[in-house]
Amino acid sequence: MAISVFNLFSIGIGPSSSHTVGPMRAARIFQLLLASSGILNKTCRICVDLYGSLALTGKGHSTDIAILLGLEGYTPEDVDPNQVPSLIQRIRTEHTLHINHSLTIPFNEAQDLLFHYDKQLPFHPNGMRFTAYDANKGILIQKIYYSVGGGFIVEHEMAIKDPHIIQDDHRLPYPFKTAEEMLVHCRKHKMTIAELMMVNEKSWRSEEEVKRRLLHIWEVMKECTRHGCMQDGILPGGLNVRRRAPGIHRYLLEQERKHPDMRDPAEIMDWVSLWALAVNEENAAGGKVVTAPTNGAAGVIPAVLHYYLKFVKNATEEGVITFLLTAGAIGILYKEGASISAAEMGCMGEVGVACSMAAAGLAAAQGGTNEQIENAAEIGMEHNLGLTCDPIGGLVQIPCIERNTMGANKAINAARLAHLHGDGQHKVSLDQVIATMKQTGDDMKSIYKETSQGGLAVNVPEC
């Protein structure tokens, strides 16, 4: 598959890219298929079956809400989070769906949206089946989709060939699936990783468009962070988790007012943690975030970018573009070589990958060599290997929100070790650590992979 940086950095709503963004896209694809197949007007009922991790943590991850919105034609990018509660209330009160914003059909959620907690479809834990019926209860069409992480969707027919690849005919000037292939291209053509990524991106759109869209992604990240710093209150879902970002923000602003020269150097870590908390509290509340590369890990890259602009001398807008292009290249390596799905890899597939991407991006923005950048990415993942996904109550709150603060600070440390205190030579390559991540994820028990059946999810009472 030819993966664009904009596949990895996409705008959507929380709380989960694999459980919210992906299912919404799948549901919308299905309702568009009804129209394009000429069977929309014959459709009298739609039934959706959710399996594996989608079923086990679907309620906490708002998968049910995402399916309903997608069937009505909404997209993760365009739906207004403020309108979601009223849209869902209408569906559940009227017991109807407005398919493709045109056809109205009955919808009994208890019978038509089913969670199969003890079953799993082949090829991926995040499986879903959509079935359309006619007036005589005959099946008009049935499709199976897998949400494979980061909002990516794979149809069952394609998953039979390879569950990680979405086939397309697009050819990149410099294709790569491993870090070594990427670095060989860079050495041969005397390019940085960001420059190589820009050439590949220009096979889809102009350089000006690439830069404009990347800066727009950054603007959405900034707005999400700003909003998260302003919103006091309790997060939804029943755990009664209090938003902490506004209080920390007020404290840090007061400290800046009292001590402009920042007498406590550790406050830099507080700022980084604040930015990560703000984004992931917004995500947990169903707000608009940038999948980077997932929603559960959406706070890591914005936090490190904020750090770059606030605390790194001579930071520039061009540096932001370099950061995102380089981070995108590293994300592609994980997408190709392992997975960015917590249902497959545990949280090392989310916060671990985001940490690796952010470390590489920061090293690049600060002028690191390609070898130092690759080293930063390797360090970022090496010390996240084995990181489990065990959300309490199936909610993207505990430990997910704090875990983003740890990933962001760890990314900064990795970049400093590789760039400021390293020359690019290291024993463990990025390709080796990605292969180890894949093996670790395959060996990890399913209870630690976004099922809420192990770890903190069972050892901490929900209260």
C-alpha positions in Angstrom: 0.0 0.0 0.0 1.2 3.5 -0.8 0.7 5.3 2.6 0.5 9.1 2.8 1.4 11.1 5.8 -2.2 12.2 5.7 -3.4 8.6 6.2 -1.5 8.7 9.6 -2.5 12.2 10.6 -6.3 12.4 10.0 -8.9 14.5 11.8 -11.6 12.8 13.6 -13.5 12.5 16.9 -12.6 10.6 20.1 -12.2 8.5 21.9 -10.6 5.8 19.6 -9.3 5.6 16.0 -9.8 1.9 15.8 -13.1 1.7 17.7 -14.7 5.1 16.7 -13.1 6.5 13.6 -12.6 3.2 11.8 -16.2 1.9 12.4 -17.7 5.2 11.4 -15.8 5.1 8.1 -16.8 1.4 7.6 -20.5 2.2 8.3 -20.4 5.1 5.9 -18.7 3.0 3.2 -21.5 0.4 3.6 -24.3 2.9 3.3 -22.6 4.4 0.2 -22.4 0.9 -1.2 -26.2 0.5 -0.8 -26.6 3.6 -3.0 -24.0 2.7 -5.6 -25.3 -0.9 -5.9 -28.9 0.4 -6.6 -30.4 -1.4 -3.6 -30.8 1.5 -1.3 -34.6 1.9 -1.9 -35.0 -1.9 -1.4 -33.4 -1.8 2.0 -35.8 -2.2 4.9 -33.4 -3.1 7.7 -29.7 -2.9 8.5 -28.0 -5.2 11.1 -24.5 -4.6 12.4 -22.5 -7.3 14.3 -19.4 -6.4 16.3 -16.8 -8.9 17.2 -13.6 -9.3 19.3 -12.2 -6.1 20.8 -14.8 -4.0 19.0 -17.5 -5.9 21.1 -15.5 -6.1 24.4 -14.7 -2.4 24.6 -17.0 -1.0 22.1 -19.4 0.7 24.5 -16.6 2.4 26.3 -15.0 3.4 23.0 -18.3 4.8 21.5 -18.3 2.2 18.7 -22.1 2.1 18.9 -22.3 5.8 18.4 -19.8 5.7 15.6 -21.7 3.1 13.7 -25.0 5.0 13.9 -23.3 8.2 12.7 -21.6 6.4 9.8 -24.8 4.8 8.7 -26.4 8.3 8.5 -23.6 9.4 6.3 -21.4 11.3 8.7 -17.6 11.2 8.5 -15.1 11.5 11.4 -13.5 14.5 9.8 -16.8 16.5 9.3 -19.1 15.6 12.1 -19.5 18.3 14.7 -18.8 16.7 18.2 -21.2 19.2 19.7 -24.0 17.9 17.6 -23.3 14.2 18.3 -25.5 13.9 21.5 -28.6 15.3 19.8 -28.1 13.2 16.7 -27.8 10.0 18.7 -30.7 11.0 20.9 -32.9 11.4 17.8 -31.9 8.0 16.5 -32.6 6.3 19.8 -35.8 8.2 20.5 -37.3 7.8 17.0 -35.8 4.3 16.4 -35.0 5.2 12.9 -31.9 5.8 10.7 -31.7 8.3 7.9 -29.5 6.3 5.5 -27.4 8.4 3.2 -29.3 11.4 4.6 -32.3 10.3 2.4 -33.9 6.9 3.1 -35.5 6.5 6.6 -35.7 2.9 7.9 -36.6 1.5 11.3 -33.7 0.7 13.6 -34.1 -1.2 16.9 -30.6 -0.9 18.4 -31.1 -3.8 20.8 -31.8 -6.1 17.9 -29.9 -4.4 15.0 -26.6 -3.5 16.7 -25.2 -6.6 18.3 -22.0 -7.1 20.5 -20.6 -10.6 20.2 -18.3 -10.7 23.3 -17.2 -14.3 22.9 -16.6 -14.4 19.1 -14.0 -13.1 16.8 -13.8 -12.9 13.0 -10.7 -14.2 11.2 -7.7 -11.9 10.4 -8.2 -9.2 13.0 -9.7 -8.6 16.5 -11.6 -5.5 15.3 -14.1 -7.1 13.0 -17.6 -6.0 12.0 -20.3 -7.3 9.7 -23.0 -5.2 8.0 -26.1 -6.8 6.5 -28.9 -5.1 4.6 -32.3 -6.9 4.3 -35.3 -6.4 2.0 -39.0 -6.3 3.0 -39.1 -10.2 2.9 -36.1 -10.5 5.3 -33.9 -11.6 2.5 -30.2 -10.5 2.5 -29.6 -7.8 -0.1 -25.9 -7.4 0.6 -23.4 -8.3 3.4 -20.0 -6.9 4.0 -17.2 -7.6 6.6 -14.7 -4.9 7.5 -11.8 -4.8 9.9 -10.6 -1.7 11.7 -6.9 -2.3 11.7 -5.7 0.7 13.7 -5.4 4.5 13.1 -8.8 4.6 11.4 -7.6 2.3 8.6 -10.3 0.0 7.2 -9.7 -3.3 5.3 -12.4 -5.3 3.6 -12.6 -9.0 4.3 -11.8 -9.9 0.7 -8.6 -8.0 0.9 -7.8 -9.2 4.4 -7.7 -12.8 3.0 -4.6 -11.7 1.1 -3.1 -9.5 3.8 -4.9 -7.9 6.7 -2.4 -5.1 6.9 -2.5 -4.0 3.3 -5.1 -2.0 1.4 -4.3 -2.5 -2.2 -4.0 0.4 -4.6 -2.2 1.2 -7.8 -0.4 4.3 -6.7 3.3 4.3 -7.3 5.7 6.3 -5.1 9.0 7.7 -6.4 10.8 6.2 -3.4 8.8 3.3 -1.9 10.0 1.8 1.4 8.8 -0.7 3.9 11.9 -0.9 6.2 14.1 1.8 7.7 17.0 0.4 5.8 15.2 0.9 2.5 14.3 4.4 3.5 17.9 5.2 4.5 19.3 3.7 1.4 17.1 6.0 -0.7 18.2 9.0 1.4 21.9 8.2 1.0 21.7 7.5 -2.7 19.8 10.7 -3.5 21.4 12.8 -0.7 18.1 13.6 0.9 16.8 13.9 4.5 14.0 11.7 5.5 11.6 14.7 5.4 12.8 15.6 1.9 12.2 12.0 0.8 8.7 12.1 2.3 8.0 15.3 0.5 8.9 13.9 -2.9 6.6 10.9 -2.2 3.8 13.2 -1.0 4.2 15.3 -4.2 3.1 12.2 -6.2 -0.4 12.9 -4.8 -0.4 16.7 -4.5 1.7 19.9 -4.9 4.4 20.8 -2.4 2.4 23.9 -1.5 -0.7 21.7 -0.8 1.3 19.3 1.3 2.7 22.1 3.5 -0.7 23.8 3.8 -2.4 20.6 4.9 0.4 19.7 7.3 0.1 23.2 8.9 -3.7 22.7 9.1 -3.1 19.4 10.9 -0.9 21.3 13.4 -3.6 24.0 13.8 -6.2 21.4 14.7 -3.7 19.9 17.2 -3.2 23.3 18.7 -6.9 24.1 18.9 -7.5 20.7 20.5 -4.8 21.5 23.1 -6.1 25.0 23.7 -9.7 23.7 24.2 -8.5 20.9 26.5 -6.7 23.5 28.7 -9.9 25.4 29.2 -12.4 22.7 29.9 -12.9 21.8 33.6 -15.3 19.0 34.6 -15.7 15.3 34.7 -15.1 13.0 31.7 -18.1 11.0 30.5 -18.3 7.2 30.9 -18.9 6.6 34.6 -15.4 6.5 36.1 -15.8 10.1 37.2 -12.3 11.0 36.0 -11.7 14.7 36.6 -10.1 16.8 33.9 -6.7 17.9 35.2 -5.3 19.9 32.3 -7.1 23.3 33.2 -5.8 23.2 36.8 -2.2 22.4 35.7 -2.5 25.1 33.0 -3.5 27.8 35.5 -0.7 26.7 37.9 1.9 26.9 35.2 0.7 30.3 33.9 0.9 31.6 37.5 4.4 30.2 37.9 5.5 31.9 34.7 4.0 35.2 36.0 5.8 34.9 39.3 9.1 33.4 38.0 9.6 34.4 34.3 13.0 32.7 34.2 11.5 29.4 35.3 13.5 28.6 38.4 12.5 24.9 38.4 13.7 23.2 35.3 11.3 20.3 35.9 8.5 22.6 34.9 9.4 21.8 31.3 8.1 18.3 32.0 5.0 19.8 33.5 4.3 21.7 30.3 4.8 18.6 28.2 2.5 16.6 30.4 -0.1 19.4 30.4 -0.2 19.4 26.6 -0.6 15.6 26.4 -3.3 15.6 29.1 -5.2 18.4 27.4 -5.4 16.5 24.1 -6.3 13.1 25.5 -8.9 14.5 27.9 -10.5 16.1 24.8 -10.2 12.7 23.1 -11.8 10.9 26.0 -14.7 13.4 25.9 -15.3 12.7 22.2 -13.8 15.9 21.0 -12.1 16.7 17.7 -8.5 15.4 17.6 -5.8 14.4 15.1 -5.2 10.7 14.9 -1.4 10.6 15.4 -1.2 7.7 14.6 -4.2 6.7 16.8 -6.7 8.6 19.0 -5.5 6.8 22.1 -2.0 8.2 21.5 -3.2 11.5 20.1 -1.5 13.6 22.8 2.1 12.5 22.3 3.0 14.3 19.0 1.2 17.6 19.8 2.9 17.7 23.2 6.3 17.3 21.7 5.6 19.8 19.0 4.5 22.3 21.6 7.8 21.6 23.4 9.7 22.2 20.2 8.1 25.6 19.6 8.2 26.8 23.3 11.5 25.5 24.5 13.8 24.9 21.5 15.8 27.9 20.3 15.2 29.0 16.7 12.1 26.8 16.2 10.3 27.5 13.0 7.2 26.7 11.1 9.4 24.9 8.6 10.6 22.8 11.5 7.0 21.8 12.2 6.6 20.6 8.7 9.9 18.6 8.9 8.8 17.1 12.2 5.4 15.9 10.8 6.9 14.5 7.6 9.6 12.6 9.5 7.2 11.4 12.1 5.0 10.2 9.3 7.8 8.2 7.7 8.4 6.4 11.0 4.7 5.7 11.3 4.7 4.1 7.9 7.4 1.7 9.0 5.3 0.5 11.9 2.2 0.3 9.8 4.1 -1.8 7.2 6.3 -3.9 9.6 4.0 -4.5 12.6 0.7 -2.7 13.4 -0.6 0.5 15.0 -3.6 -1.4 16.5 -3.8 -1.9 20.3 -6.0 -4.9 19.6 -3.0 -6.5 18.0 0.0 -5.0 19.7 -1.2 -3.6 23.0 -0.4 0.0 23.8 3.1 -0.3 22.4 1.2 -0.1 19.0 -0.3 3.2 20.0 1.7 5.2 22.6 4.8 3.3 21.8 4.6 4.1 18.1 3.6 7.7 18.8 6.6 8.0 21.1 8.9 6.7 18.4 7.4 9.0 15.7 7.7 12.0 18.0 11.3 11.3 18.9 12.2 11.0 15.2 10.3 14.2 14.4 11.9 16.2 17.1 15.4 15.0 16.2 14.7 16.0 12.6 13.3 19.4 13.4 16.5 20.1 15.4 18.7 19.2 12.5 19.6 15.6 13.3 21.2 13.4 10.7 19.1 10.6 9.2 21.0 8.1 11.3 20.4 10.1 14.5 16.7 10.3 13.6 16.5 6.6 13.1 18.3 6.1 16.4 15.8 8.4 18.2 12.9 6.4 16.7 14.5 3.1 17.8 15.0 4.4 21.4 11.5 5.6 21.6 10.1 2.1 20.9 12.7 0.0 22.5 11.6 1.3 25.9 7.9 0.8 25.2 8.2 -2.9 24.2 5.6 -5.0 26.0 3.4 -2.0 26.9 -0.1 -3.4 27.4 -3.5 -2.0 26.6 -5.8 -2.6 29.7 -8.3 0.3 29.9 -10.4 0.3 33.0 -14.1 0.0 32.1 -13.2 -0.1 28.4 -12.8 3.7 28.5 -9.9 5.6 26.9 -9.1 7.3 30.2 -7.2 5.1 32.7 -4.3 4.6 32.1 -4.5 6.0 28.6 -4.5 9.7 29.3 -1.5 9.7 31.7 0.3 7.3 29.4 0.4 10.0 26.8 2.3 12.2 29.1 4.9 9.5 29.7 5.2 8.8 26.0 5.8 12.5 25.2 8.5 13.0 27.8 10.1 9.7 26.8 10.1 10.9 23.1 12.0 14.1 24.1 14.5 12.1 26.1 15.0 9.7 23.1 15.6 12.6 20.7 18.1 14.2 23.1 20.0 10.9 23.6 20.2 10.3 19.8 20.8 13.8 18.5 22.6 15.8 21.3 24.4 12.9 22.8 24.8 10.4 19.9 26.3 10.2 16.5 23.8 7.9 14.9 25.7 4.7 15.6 23.9 2.2 17.7 23.6 -1.6 18.3 19.9 -2.1 17.8 18.4 -0.9 14.5 14.9 0.5 14.1 14.0 -2.5 11.8 15.1 -4.9 14.6 13.0 -3.1 17.2 10.0 -3.1 14.9 10.4 -6.8 14.3 10.7 -7.4 18.1 7.6 -5.3 18.6 5.7 -7.5 16.1 6.9 -10.7 17.8 6.1 -9.3 21.3 2.6 -8.3 20.2 2.0 -11.8 18.7 3.1 -13.4 21.9 1.1 -11.1 24.2 -2.0 -12.6 25.7 -5.2 -11.2 24.2 -6.4 -10.0 27.6 -3.8 -7.3 27.4 -4.8 -6.1 24.0 -7.7 -3.7 24.3 -10.2 -6.2 25.7 -10.4 -4.9 29.3 -10.0 -8.5 30.5 -6.6 -8.1 32.1 -4.2 -5.8 33.9 -5.6 -2.6 35.5 -9.0 -3.3 33.9 -9.6 -6.2 36.3 -7.4 -5.3 39.3 -8.8 -1.8 39.8 -12.5 -1.6 40.9 -14.6 0.7 38.7 -15.8 3.5 41.0 
